[in-house]
Amino acid sequence: MTARHHEILIVGGGAAGITVAAQLRQQHEVHLDVAIIDPSDVHYYQAAFTLVGGGAYKLEDTRRSEGELIPDGVTWIKDAVTAFSPDTNSVSLADGTTVTYKYLVVCPGLQVNWAGIKGLKEYVGRYGVCSNYSPNTVEYTFEMLKSLKPGMKAVFTQAPMPIKCPGAPQKAVYLAADYLAKSGIRTHVDVRFLTATPAIFGVPFYAKELVKVAARHNIPVSYNHNLVDIDGRKRKATFAITAGEQQGQTVTLDYDMLHVTPPQSAPDFVKASPLANTAGFVDVHANSLQHTKYKNVFSLGDAAGTANSKTAAAVRKQAPVVVRNILHLINGGALEDAYDGYGACPLTTGYGKVLMAEFIYGGKPTPTLPLDPRKERLVNWWIKTDFLPRLYWDYMLKGKVSFPEHNTAYVEPAA
Ligand SMILES: Cc1cc2nc3c(=O)[nH]c(=O)nc-3n(C[C@H](O)[C@H](O)[C@H](O)COP(=O)(O)OP(=O)(O)OC[C@H]3O[C@@H](n4cnc5c(N)ncnc54)[C@H](O)[C@@H]3O)c2cc1C
């Protein structure tokens, strides 16, 4: 068995891995030997998938070749990690080789469990079952939306947490309702949203507004309804009711279009490793992102066991903290507890309208712009569809670190 060694080894070359590698390469005072392990040929800007599903963005514009994004001077090991051995500072790869490291950054994202709902794997992409959660099925969402006719039923679901971008499932339903309104058939199509969560959004400050948005669109919302079974041929979706008076019962709905948010979890190889917490995610400190036991291990992005919203926006604020803290370990400085839990969810509440939900640990709102963050705005639509993709490709993934600061001193207005 062969063995390779890199000073800094990054597992996962998605939003987090590329950003950390690019920022490490900006350090000119020290020469760092950095490698990224990722088996994928392509890299997606997943944050625009909701727009693709709503027909407002092209799938091809979300896709770039992974090779082009690996920063110059960084080694790309094109393979999948299968196991971590932090006691010997090594990881195992699918090809049977081992890579050792001095510092490890773990960011392989979330695992999408298509087999977690009966019938989903079999039917997704056909028989009206669509999902914005995969590049293979996201265009089918818009196809289904366009096929809706008066008298039809569209059902949108949200899986239990954790999921990528917890606001994304409801963004899909608002765009659908607006699309139907613009087509003149909204009142003739039954559109509903069923979520496994007990509230429409995890941050009450924004949830209050989103309940009003759903009501304005005439979308009935059912809470604590977890999709468990899809019969694609009969076009029936069954939900388990997980709380309230009907807890333990199931309800089956007919649909013509079913937009599914698949269940998600920490990747199995992370879950099974000594790095995992009880929920399966990498057990790191909330603010320094350093592993609680293995001091030369860091994690960020969706695989990190932190309580922030799992978003690329969070990665943007986490990456500089991870990079600075690795440099502190190398240079002998004290670690910074600098990540405050920032996450952002630009909620597309209709075409040309976005409510920009930004917040930190504890659900405290922290807007970047000096505007009332509860309001849906056209400027936020421009930020979502134009500014943020450029920020991602041209600044974040290039390792540039100066971004607008969110306002941690923001005070919630009286009701
Ligand atoms: C529908 C949808 C809507 C979203 N909307 C938004 C939004 O509006 N705003 C926002 O900020 N975020 C949004 N997100 C979330 C955002 O895309 C993620 O939070 C972000 O990509 C997380 O970055 P990451 O690097 O942790 O994971 P990813 O970007 O998913 O990258 C993980 C990488 O790890 C690699 N990998 C996996 N397994 C292995 C392995 N065994 N070995 C090596 N490498 C491996 C993968 O190939 C991949 O390249 C959305 C996501 C989806 C799906």
The ligand as an SDF file (V2000), in Angstrom:
LIG
                    3D

 53 58  0  0  0  0  0  0  0  0999 V2000
  -31.5270   23.4170   -3.4120 C   0  0  0  0  0  0  0  0  0  0  0  0
  -30.4280   24.1220   -2.6430 C   0  0  0  0  0  0  0  0  0  0  0  0
  -30.5610   25.4790   -2.3730 C   0  0  0  0  0  0  0  0  0  0  0  0
  -29.5670   26.1540   -1.6580 C   0  0  0  0  0  0  0  0  0  0  0  0
  -29.7120   27.4960   -1.4430 N   0  0  0  0  0  0  0  0  0  0  0  0
  -28.7230   28.1740   -0.8210 C   0  0  0  0  0  0  0  0  0  0  0  0
  -28.7820   29.5910   -0.6950 C   0  0  0  0  0  0  0  0  0  0  0  0
  -29.7250   30.2470   -1.1620 O   0  0  0  0  0  0  0  0  0  0  0  0
  -27.7870   30.2360   -0.0470 N   0  0  0  0  0  0  0  0  0  0  0  0
  -26.7170   29.5560    0.4620 C   0  0  0  0  0  0  0  0  0  0  0  0
  -25.8080   30.1930    1.0060 O   0  0  0  0  0  0  0  0  0  0  0  0
  -26.6200   28.2000    0.3730 N   0  0  0  0  0  0  0  0  0  0  0  0
  -27.5920   27.5030   -0.2670 C   0  0  0  0  0  0  0  0  0  0  0  0
  -27.4870   26.1370   -0.4090 N   0  0  0  0  0  0  0  0  0  0  0  0
  -26.5160   25.3960    0.4160 C   0  0  0  0  0  0  0  0  0  0  0  0
  -25.0970   25.3810   -0.1050 C   0  0  0  0  0  0  0  0  0  0  0  0
  -25.0240   24.8800   -1.4130 O   0  0  0  0  0  0  0  0  0  0  0  0
  -24.2490   24.5120    0.8420 C   0  0  0  0  0  0  0  0  0  0  0  0
  -24.4520   24.9490    2.1680 O   0  0  0  0  0  0  0  0  0  0  0  0
  -22.7690   24.5980    0.5180 C   0  0  0  0  0  0  0  0  0  0  0  0
  -22.5270   24.1060   -0.7810 O   0  0  0  0  0  0  0  0  0  0  0  0
  -21.9620   23.8170    1.5590 C   0  0  0  0  0  0  0  0  0  0  0  0
  -20.6140   23.7510    1.1950 O   0  0  0  0  0  0  0  0  0  0  0  0
  -19.7440   22.4410    1.5470 P   0  0  0  0  0  0  0  0  0  0  0  0
  -18.4150   22.6970    0.9460 O   0  0  0  0  0  0  0  0  0  0  0  0
  -19.8770   22.1250    2.9770 O   0  0  0  0  0  0  0  0  0  0  0  0
  -20.4760   21.2650    0.7670 O   0  0  0  0  0  0  0  0  0  0  0  0
  -20.5900   21.0740   -0.8070 P   0  0  0  0  0  0  0  0  0  0  0  0
  -20.4960   22.3820   -1.5080 O   0  0  0  0  0  0  0  0  0  0  0  0
  -21.8180   20.2610   -1.0210 O   0  0  0  0  0  0  0  0  0  0  0  0
  -19.2900   20.2500   -1.2170 O   0  0  0  0  0  0  0  0  0  0  0  0
  -18.9800   18.9910   -0.6900 C   0  0  0  0  0  0  0  0  0  0  0  0
  -17.8700   18.3890   -1.5310 C   0  0  0  0  0  0  0  0  0  0  0  0
  -17.3720   17.2180   -0.8830 O   0  0  0  0  0  0  0  0  0  0  0  0
  -17.1460   16.2340   -1.8600 C   0  0  0  0  0  0  0  0  0  0  0  0
  -17.2000   14.9150   -1.2180 N   0  0  0  0  0  0  0  0  0  0  0  0
  -18.2950   14.2280   -0.8210 C   0  0  0  0  0  0  0  0  0  0  0  0
  -17.9390   13.0370   -0.3230 N   0  0  0  0  0  0  0  0  0  0  0  0
  -16.5940   12.9730   -0.3830 C   0  0  0  0  0  0  0  0  0  0  0  0
  -15.6400   11.9960   -0.0190 C   0  0  0  0  0  0  0  0  0  0  0  0
  -16.0110   10.8000    0.4780 N   0  0  0  0  0  0  0  0  0  0  0  0
  -14.3330   12.2480   -0.2160 N   0  0  0  0  0  0  0  0  0  0  0  0
  -13.9290   13.4460   -0.7370 C   0  0  0  0  0  0  0  0  0  0  0  0
  -14.8010   14.4110   -1.1120 N   0  0  0  0  0  0  0  0  0  0  0  0
  -16.1130   14.1740   -0.9350 C   0  0  0  0  0  0  0  0  0  0  0  0
  -18.2410   16.4590   -2.8840 C   0  0  0  0  0  0  0  0  0  0  0  0
  -17.8920   15.8990   -4.1500 O   0  0  0  0  0  0  0  0  0  0  0  0
  -18.3300   17.9750   -2.9230 C   0  0  0  0  0  0  0  0  0  0  0  0
  -17.4720   18.5300   -3.9030 O   0  0  0  0  0  0  0  0  0  0  0  0
  -28.4480   25.4460   -1.1710 C   0  0  0  0  0  0  0  0  0  0  0  0
  -28.2950   24.0780   -1.4680 C   0  0  0  0  0  0  0  0  0  0  0  0
  -29.2670   23.4250   -2.2090 C   0  0  0  0  0  0  0  0  0  0  0  0
  -29.0900   21.9670   -2.5410 C   0  0  0  0  0  0  0  0  0  0  0  0
  1  2  1  0
  2  3  1  0
  2 52  2  0
  3  4  2  0
  4  5  1  0
  4 50  1  0
  5  6  2  0
  6  7  1  0
  6 13  1  0
  7  8  2  0
  7  9  1  0
  9 10  1  0
 10 11  2  0
 10 12  1  0
 12 13  2  0
 13 14  1  0
 14 15  1  0
 14 50  1  0
 15 16  1  0
 16 17  1  0
 16 18  1  0
 18 19  1  0
 18 20  1  0
 20 21  1  0
 20 22  1  0
 22 23  1  0
 23 24  1  0
 24 25  2  0
 24 26  1  0
 24 27  1  0
 27 28  1  0
 28 29  2  0
 28 30  1  0
 28 31  1  0
 31 32  1  0
 32 33  1  0
 33 34  1  0
 33 48  1  0
 34 35  1  0
 35 36  1  0
 35 46  1  0
 36 37  1  0
 36 45  1  0
 37 38  2  0
 38 39  1  0
 39 40  1  0
 39 45  2  0
 40 41  1  0
 40 42  2  0
 42 43  1  0
 43 44  2  0
 44 45  1  0
 46 47  1  0
 46 48  1  0
 48 49  1  0
 50 51  2  0
 51 52  1  0
 52 53  1  0
M  END
$$$$
